[in-house]
Amino acid sequence: MTSPTASGKTILVVEDERVLREALAGLLEPEGYRIVQAENGAKGRDLALSQSFDCVLTDVRMPEMDGLTLLGHLRQIAPETPVIVMTAFGTVDNAVQAMRSGAWDYLLKPVQFEDLLAKIERALEFSALKKNQTLITEQLAAGGSFENIVSEAPGMQRLFEQVKKLSTVKSSVLIVGESGTGKELFARAIHYNGPTRTKPFVPVNCGAIPESLIESELFGHRKGSFTGALRDKTGYFEAANGGTLFLDEISTLPKNVQATLLRVLEDRTVVPVGDTRARPIDVRVIAASNVDLEELVRKGDFREDLLFRLNVVKLLLPPLRQRQGDIPLLVHHFLARYSAEMNREIKGISNGAMRAMLDHEWRGNVRELKNIIERAVIFADGREIRVEDLPFAAGASDAIDGEGGGGDDANREDLKESLRQFERQHILHSLRRHNYDKTETAQHLGIGVSSLYRKMDELGIPKSAGDIEPNGT
């Protein structure tokens, strides 16, 4: 019967005794494995250089190159490939040395067929799981990349530089900003752009945990430590060991838990509820708040010593209304994202809709804008997004595209400047997309090349990519 793990799997068998080598191949091939044979370590190394294998089965004692030397080469050539070594009963020390050198497992000769199959299956299952975890890590890292934090505002560019530096260390970070400004996105960027990217990132919304359970959730508990503690529980701190614990809404922590958290941060140990033994932890804490913690300290609602411990580096995220020039960039970013995700053909966004978005106060910040674009994409399939697709502009229409209308002069001036910034960003985006080719850019924008040059002069856009300042303006 074919093994369920064997489908399409190739195993390299390295053994100098031809009879044994062919016997192993004869046993494994009926199970569904494809077998490649090598008579010594040197031949096995050469084969590993020319093709990939799902598993390697190798003897230890062989002429020209022994199994332990081959194992060393395989750790360099194919570090993710599991290697199982075979050794005689009297040379168990070789097996121990092989395990220390990175072998997945070992087999004692004479090889027992059932034992051989079981160890190969476990090795292949582990390898598949490891590859899946690597893929998940890469996907999460992509989600925490700077490409997902869209901005050309100079202040935000400075924040990006700080995040890059913070990614290389494990210092505590305090991120402060209104709801929807992207605090968790910045925390993920810090975690996934440095050496912690393969370790756990554990986000915790402190405000969503009942006060009676917060200590148990953060620090864990022992079975029987309180009513309902039916088994031991690992807390968030231990779950994030080696990586990053993101504590959102840190301001909601009760005072007694604040004291415990301070001790954990200072001692780098955690004691589960109902236990007396301290457990060492290696966790970088990133805390976030949408309220002024210093004001809470003055009111006596937050411990000053804990604030000092958390506030090693402080990132202050500006609200969207303070970086209005980023609104067109964000609109196009989320428009492209949701159009692709939902397989919708969106023709763009009308001038009236863009004006309405530029004029909106965005109390929900980037999160609100993202949700509105997602909603608009659902209903605007096959056409451009119009004012009536925006829930905050219900009852309005694209008639506001005209030049008429009331309103005071200050509002009209603000709108005029916002539209100028939008036009500038739109042309810059198109120039970059076409590698600053003026002819292609003009065709994309539907204007003549002379009109493009006139607009670039009018809006202060550099004539070549090399003249653009580092902040993208």
C-alpha positions as CSV (number, residue, x, y, z in Angstrom):
1,M,0.0,0.0,0.0
2,T,1.4,3.4,-1.0
3,S,2.3,5.7,1.9
4,P,0.2,8.9,2.1
5,T,3.3,11.0,2.5
6,A,5.1,9.3,-0.5
7,S,3.3,10.9,-3.4
8,G,5.9,12.7,-5.6
9,K,8.6,12.5,-2.9
10,T,12.2,11.7,-3.9
11,I,14.7,10.1,-1.4
12,L,18.4,10.0,-1.9
13,V,19.9,6.7,-0.5
14,V,23.7,6.9,0.1
15,E,25.2,3.5,1.0
16,D,28.4,1.9,-0.1
17,E,27.1,-1.7,0.2
18,R,25.3,-2.3,-3.1
19,V,23.2,-5.1,-1.8
20,L,21.9,-3.1,1.1
21,R,21.4,0.1,-1.1
22,E,19.4,-1.8,-3.7
23,A,17.4,-3.6,-0.9
24,L,16.4,-0.3,0.6
25,A,15.4,1.0,-2.8
26,G,13.4,-2.2,-3.4
27,L,11.6,-1.7,-0.1
28,L,10.8,2.0,-0.5
29,E,9.8,2.2,-4.2
30,P,6.6,0.0,-3.8
31,E,5.6,2.5,-1.1
32,G,5.4,5.2,-3.7
33,Y,8.8,6.9,-3.2
34,R,11.2,7.8,-6.0
35,I,14.6,6.6,-5.1
36,V,18.0,7.9,-6.3
37,Q,21.1,5.9,-5.3
38,A,24.6,7.0,-4.5
39,E,27.5,4.6,-3.6
40,N,29.4,7.1,-1.4
41,G,29.3,10.5,0.3
42,A,31.1,12.3,-2.6
43,K,28.5,11.0,-5.1
44,G,25.7,11.9,-2.8
45,R,27.0,15.5,-2.4
46,D,27.3,15.9,-6.2
47,L,23.7,14.7,-6.7
48,A,22.5,17.1,-4.0
49,L,24.2,19.9,-5.8
50,S,22.4,19.0,-9.1
51,Q,18.9,18.3,-7.8
52,S,16.7,18.6,-4.8
53,F,15.5,15.8,-2.5
54,D,12.7,15.5,0.0
55,C,14.8,13.3,2.3
56,V,18.3,11.8,2.5
57,L,19.1,8.4,4.0
58,T,22.8,7.9,4.4
59,D,25.2,5.4,6.0
60,V,27.9,6.8,8.3
61,R,31.0,4.7,7.3
62,M,31.8,5.0,3.6
63,P,34.9,5.4,1.4
64,E,35.9,8.7,-0.2
65,M,33.5,10.7,2.0
66,D,31.8,9.5,5.1
67,G,28.2,10.2,6.2
68,L,29.1,12.8,8.8
69,T,31.1,14.8,6.2
70,L,28.2,14.5,3.8
71,L,25.8,15.7,6.5
72,G,28.0,18.9,6.8
73,H,27.8,19.5,3.1
74,L,24.0,18.9,3.1
75,R,23.5,21.5,5.9
76,Q,25.1,24.0,3.5
77,I,23.5,22.8,0.2
78,A,20.0,22.0,1.4
79,P,19.5,23.0,5.1
80,E,15.7,22.3,5.0
81,T,16.1,18.7,3.8
82,P,15.8,16.1,6.6
83,V,18.7,13.7,6.8
84,I,18.4,10.2,8.5
85,V,21.7,8.5,9.2
86,M,22.2,4.7,9.4
87,T,24.8,3.3,11.8
88,A,25.8,-0.1,13.2
89,F,24.7,-1.0,16.7
90,G,28.2,-0.8,18.0
91,T,28.8,2.8,16.8
92,V,25.9,4.6,18.5
93,D,28.4,7.5,19.2
94,N,28.3,8.2,15.5
95,A,24.5,8.6,15.7
96,V,24.8,11.0,18.7
97,Q,27.4,13.0,16.8
98,A,25.2,13.1,13.7
99,M,22.2,14.4,15.7
100,R,24.3,17.1,17.2
101,S,25.5,18.0,13.6
102,G,21.9,18.5,12.4
103,A,20.6,15.0,11.4
104,W,16.9,14.6,11.7
105,D,17.1,11.1,13.1
106,Y,19.1,7.9,13.0
107,L,18.6,4.2,12.3
108,L,20.5,1.2,13.8
109,K,21.6,-1.6,11.5
110,P,20.2,-4.0,10.7
111,V,17.5,-1.6,9.6
112,Q,13.9,-2.6,10.6
113,F,11.6,-1.8,7.7
114,E,8.7,-0.6,9.8
115,D,11.0,1.7,11.8
116,L,12.5,3.0,8.5
117,L,9.1,3.9,7.0
118,A,7.9,5.5,10.2
119,K,11.0,7.8,10.5
120,I,10.8,8.8,6.8
121,E,7.1,9.6,7.1
122,R,7.7,11.7,10.3
123,A,10.7,13.5,8.6
124,L,8.6,14.4,5.5
125,E,5.6,15.6,7.6
126,F,8.0,17.8,9.7
127,S,9.6,19.2,6.6
128,A,6.2,20.0,5.1
129,L,5.1,21.7,8.3
130,K,8.3,23.7,8.5
131,K,7.9,24.9,4.9
132,N,4.3,25.9,5.6
133,Q,5.4,27.9,8.7
134,T,8.1,29.6,6.6
135,L,5.4,30.5,4.0
136,I,3.1,31.9,6.7
137,T,6.0,33.9,8.2
138,E,6.7,35.4,4.7
139,Q,3.1,36.2,4.2
140,L,2.9,37.9,7.6
141,A,6.1,39.7,6.9
142,A,4.7,41.0,3.7
143,G,1.7,42.2,5.7
144,G,4.1,44.1,8.0
145,S,6.1,45.6,5.2
146,F,6.5,49.4,4.7
147,E,4.6,49.0,1.4
148,N,1.4,48.7,3.5
149,I,2.1,52.0,5.2
150,V,1.3,54.4,2.4
151,S,2.6,58.0,2.9
152,E,4.8,60.6,1.3
153,A,4.5,63.1,4.2
154,P,7.9,64.1,5.5
155,G,6.8,63.4,9.1
156,M,5.8,59.8,8.2
157,Q,9.0,59.3,6.3
158,R,10.9,60.2,9.5
159,L,8.8,57.6,11.4
160,F,9.7,55.0,8.8
161,E,13.4,55.6,9.4
162,Q,12.8,55.2,13.2
163,V,11.0,51.9,12.6
164,K,13.9,50.6,10.5
165,K,16.3,51.3,13.4
166,L,13.9,49.9,16.0
167,S,13.6,46.6,14.0
168,T,17.3,45.8,14.8
169,V,16.9,46.0,18.6
170,K,14.5,44.7,21.2
171,S,13.9,47.9,23.1
172,S,10.4,48.7,24.4
173,V,8.3,51.0,22.1
174,L,5.3,53.1,22.9
175,I,3.1,54.0,19.9
176,V,0.6,56.8,20.4
177,G,-2.1,57.8,18.0
178,E,-5.8,58.1,17.4
179,S,-7.9,55.0,16.6
180,G,-7.4,54.0,13.0
181,T,-4.0,55.6,12.5
182,G,-2.2,52.2,12.0
183,K,-0.6,51.5,15.4
184,E,-0.7,47.7,14.9
185,L,0.6,48.1,11.4
186,F,3.7,50.0,12.7
187,A,4.2,47.4,15.4
188,R,4.1,44.6,12.8
189,A,6.6,46.6,10.7
190,I,9.0,46.8,13.6
191,H,8.7,43.0,14.3
192,Y,8.8,41.7,10.7
193,N,11.6,43.9,9.4
194,G,14.2,42.7,11.8
195,P,15.7,39.5,13.4
196,T,12.4,38.7,15.2
197,R,10.6,38.1,11.9
198,T,10.6,34.3,12.4
199,K,9.5,34.5,16.0
200,P,5.9,35.0,17.3
201,F,4.1,38.3,17.0
202,V,1.3,38.2,19.6
203,P,-1.2,41.1,19.5
204,V,-3.4,41.7,22.5
205,N,-6.2,44.1,22.9
206,C,-6.1,44.9,26.7
207,G,-9.4,46.7,26.6
208,A,-11.2,43.6,25.3
209,I,-10.2,41.3,28.2
210,P,-12.4,41.3,31.3
211,E,-10.6,42.7,34.4
212,S,-11.0,39.4,36.3
213,L,-9.1,37.5,33.6
214,I,-6.4,40.0,32.5
215,E,-3.6,38.6,34.7
216,S,-4.4,35.0,33.7
217,E,-4.5,36.0,30.0
218,L,-1.2,37.9,30.2
219,F,0.8,35.8,32.6
220,G,-0.9,32.4,32.5
221,H,-2.2,30.3,35.4
222,R,-1.8,26.9,37.0
223,K,-4.6,24.3,37.2
224,G,-6.9,24.9,40.2
225,S,-5.5,28.4,41.0
226,F,-9.1,29.8,40.8
227,T,-12.6,28.6,40.0
228,G,-12.7,27.6,36.4
229,A,-9.0,27.0,36.1
230,L,-9.4,23.4,34.9
231,R,-5.9,23.1,33.3
232,D,-2.6,24.9,33.1
233,K,-2.7,27.9,30.7
234,T,0.2,29.6,28.9
235,G,-0.1,33.4,29.0
236,Y,0.5,35.8,26.2
237,F,4.0,36.7,27.5
238,E,5.2,33.1,27.3
239,A,3.4,32.6,23.9
240,A,5.4,35.6,22.5
241,N,8.7,34.3,24.0
242,G,11.6,35.2,21.6
243,G,9.4,37.6,19.7
244,T,7.1,40.6,20.2
245,L,4.1,41.2,22.4
246,F,1.9,44.0,21.2
247,L,-0.2,45.5,24.0
248,D,-2.9,47.6,22.4
249,E,-5.1,50.0,24.6
250,I,-2.5,49.7,27.4
251,S,-4.3,52.6,29.2
252,T,-7.1,50.2,30.1
253,L,-4.9,48.0,32.4
254,P,-6.1,48.0,36.0
255,K,-3.6,49.5,38.5
256,N,-2.8,46.1,40.1
257,V,-2.0,44.6,36.7
258,Q,0.2,47.6,35.9
259,A,2.3,46.8,38.9
260,T,2.7,43.2,37.8
261,L,3.5,44.2,34.3
262,L,6.2,46.6,35.6
263,R,7.8,43.7,37.5
264,V,7.8,41.4,34.5
265,L,9.4,44.1,32.3
266,E,12.1,44.8,34.9
267,D,12.9,41.2,35.9
268,R,12.3,39.6,32.5
269,T,10.5,36.8,34.3
270,V,6.8,35.8,34.5
271,V,5.0,34.0,37.4
272,P,1.7,32.4,36.3
273,V,-1.3,32.9,38.6
274,G,-1.3,30.2,41.3
275,D,2.4,29.4,40.8
276,T,5.5,30.4,42.8
277,R,8.2,29.7,40.2
278,A,9.5,32.6,38.0
279,R,9.9,31.6,34.3
280,P,12.5,33.6,32.3
281,I,11.2,35.3,29.1
282,D,12.8,37.1,26.2
283,V,10.0,39.3,24.8
284,R,10.1,42.8,23.2
285,V,7.0,44.7,24.3
286,I,5.4,47.3,22.0
287,A,2.6,49.1,23.7
288,A,0.0,51.4,22.1
289,S,-2.5,53.9,23.3
290,N,-5.0,56.3,21.8
291,V,-5.1,58.5,24.9
292,D,-2.4,60.6,26.5
293,L,-0.8,58.4,29.1
294,E,1.0,61.4,30.7
295,E,-2.4,62.9,31.4
296,L,-3.5,59.6,33.0
297,V,-0.4,59.7,35.1
298,R,-1.3,63.2,36.3
299,K,-4.8,61.9,37.2
300,G,-3.4,58.9,39.1
301,D,-4.8,56.3,36.7
302,F,-1.5,55.1,35.2
303,R,1.8,54.3,36.9
304,E,4.5,56.8,36.1
305,D,7.3,54.2,36.6
306,L,5.5,51.9,34.1
307,L,5.2,54.7,31.6
308,F,9.0,55.3,31.9
309,R,9.6,51.6,31.3
310,L,7.4,51.4,28.3
311,N,8.4,54.7,26.8
312,V,12.0,53.9,25.8
313,V,11.2,55.0,22.3
314,K,7.9,56.8,21.5
315,L,6.3,56.9,18.0
316,L,3.6,59.5,17.6
317,L,1.4,58.7,14.6
318,P,-0.3,61.8,13.1
319,P,-4.1,61.7,12.3
320,L,-5.0,61.6,8.7
321,R,-6.4,65.2,8.8
322,Q,-2.8,66.3,9.4
323,R,-1.4,64.6,6.3
324,Q,-4.2,65.4,3.8
325,G,-1.8,65.1,0.9
326,D,-1.7,61.3,1.6
327,I,-5.4,60.9,1.0
328,P,-5.2,60.5,-2.8
329,L,-2.3,58.0,-2.4
330,L,-4.3,56.0,0.1
331,V,-7.4,56.1,-2.0
332,H,-5.5,54.7,-5.0
333,H,-3.7,52.1,-2.9
334,F,-6.9,50.7,-1.4
335,L,-8.8,51.0,-4.7
336,A,-6.1,48.8,-6.4
337,R,-6.1,46.4,-3.5
338,Y,-9.8,45.8,-3.2
339,S,-10.4,45.8,-6.9
340,A,-7.9,42.9,-7.2
341,E,-9.2,41.1,-4.2
342,M,-12.9,41.3,-5.3
343,N,-12.1,40.9,-9.0
344,R,-13.9,44.2,-9.7
345,E,-13.2,46.5,-12.7
346,I,-13.3,50.0,-11.3
347,K,-12.7,52.9,-13.7
348,G,-11.2,55.2,-11.1
349,I,-12.7,57.8,-8.9
350,S,-14.6,60.9,-10.0
351,N,-13.3,64.4,-9.2
352,G,-16.4,65.0,-7.1
353,A,-15.8,61.9,-5.0
354,M,-12.1,62.8,-4.5
355,R,-13.1,66.4,-3.5
356,A,-15.5,64.9,-1.0
357,M,-12.8,62.7,0.5
358,L,-10.3,65.5,0.7
359,D,-12.9,67.6,2.5
360,H,-14.0,64.9,5.0
361,E,-12.6,65.1,8.5
362,W,-11.8,61.4,8.9
363,R,-12.4,60.9,12.6
364,G,-11.7,57.2,12.0
365,N,-8.5,58.0,10.2
366,V,-6.9,55.4,7.7
367,R,-9.2,52.6,9.0
368,E,-12.3,54.6,8.1
369,L,-10.9,55.5,4.6
370,K,-10.0,51.8,4.0
371,N,-13.5,50.7,4.9
372,I,-15.2,53.3,2.8
373,I,-13.1,52.4,-0.3
374,E,-13.8,48.7,0.3
375,R,-17.6,49.5,0.4
376,A,-17.4,51.7,-2.7
377,V,-15.6,49.0,-4.7
378,I,-18.4,46.6,-4.0
379,F,-21.1,48.9,-5.5
380,A,-19.1,50.6,-8.3
381,D,-18.2,47.5,-10.4
382,G,-17.7,48.5,-14.1
383,R,-17.7,52.3,-13.4
384,E,-15.8,54.9,-11.5
385,I,-16.5,55.6,-7.8
386,R,-18.9,58.6,-7.4
387,V,-20.0,60.8,-4.6
388,E,-23.1,58.8,-3.9
389,D,-20.9,55.7,-3.2
390,L,-19.5,57.5,-0.1
391,P,-21.7,57.0,3.0
392,F,-20.6,60.2,4.6
393,A,-21.8,62.1,1.5
394,A,-25.2,60.5,1.4
395,G,-27.6,62.7,-0.7
396,A,-24.8,64.5,-2.5
397,S,-23.9,64.0,-6.1
398,D,-21.1,64.7,-8.6
399,A,-22.8,68.0,-9.4
400,I,-20.3,69.4,-7.0
401,D,-17.8,68.9,-9.8
402,G,-19.0,72.3,-11.1
403,E,-17.3,75.5,-10.2
404,G,-20.4,77.1,-8.6
405,G,-21.6,76.7,-5.0
406,G,-21.5,78.5,-1.8
407,G,-19.2,78.3,1.2
408,D,-16.8,80.7,2.7
409,D,-13.6,81.8,1.0
410,A,-11.3,79.9,3.5
411,N,-13.0,76.6,2.7
412,R,-12.7,77.2,-1.0
413,E,-9.0,78.0,-0.6
414,D,-8.4,74.8,1.4
415,L,-10.3,72.8,-1.2
416,K,-8.3,74.5,-4.0
417,E,-5.0,73.6,-2.3
418,S,-6.1,70.1,-1.6
419,L,-7.0,69.6,-5.3
420,R,-3.7,71.0,-6.3
421,Q,-1.9,68.5,-4.1
422,F,-4.0,65.7,-5.5
423,E,-3.2,66.7,-9.1
424,R,0.5,66.9,-8.2
425,Q,0.5,63.5,-6.5
426,H,-1.5,61.9,-9.4
427,I,1.0,63.1,-12.0
428,L,4.0,62.1,-9.9
429,H,2.5,58.6,-9.4
430,S,2.0,58.3,-13.2
431,L,5.5,59.5,-13.9
432,R,7.0,56.9,-11.6
433,R,4.8,54.2,-13.0
434,H,6.2,55.0,-16.5
435,N,9.8,55.5,-15.3
436,Y,9.6,59.2,-16.0
437,D,8.9,58.7,-19.7
438,K,7.0,61.9,-20.5
439,T,5.4,60.6,-23.7
440,E,4.0,57.4,-22.0
441,T,2.9,59.4,-19.0
442,A,1.0,62.0,-21.1
443,Q,-0.7,59.2,-23.0
444,H,-1.7,57.6,-19.7
445,L,-3.1,60.9,-18.4
446,G,-4.9,61.6,-21.7
447,I,-3.1,64.9,-22.3
448,G,-0.5,66.2,-24.7
449,V,3.2,66.2,-23.8
450,S,3.4,70.0,-23.9
451,S,0.4,70.1,-21.5
452,L,2.3,67.7,-19.2
453,Y,5.4,69.9,-19.1
454,R,3.2,72.9,-18.4
455,K,1.5,71.1,-15.5
456,M,4.9,69.9,-14.1
457,D,6.1,73.6,-14.1
458,E,2.9,74.8,-12.6
459,L,2.9,72.2,-9.8
460,G,6.7,72.3,-9.2
461,I,7.3,68.7,-10.3
462,P,11.0,67.9,-11.1
463,K,11.8,67.2,-14.7
464,S,13.7,63.9,-13.9
465,A,13.5,61.2,-11.3
466,G,16.9,62.1,-9.9
467,D,15.7,65.5,-8.9
468,I,13.1,64.2,-6.5
469,E,13.8,64.8,-2.9
470,P,14.2,61.8,-0.6
471,N,10.8,62.3,1.0
472,G,9.2,61.8,-2.4
473,T,8.0,65.3,-3.0
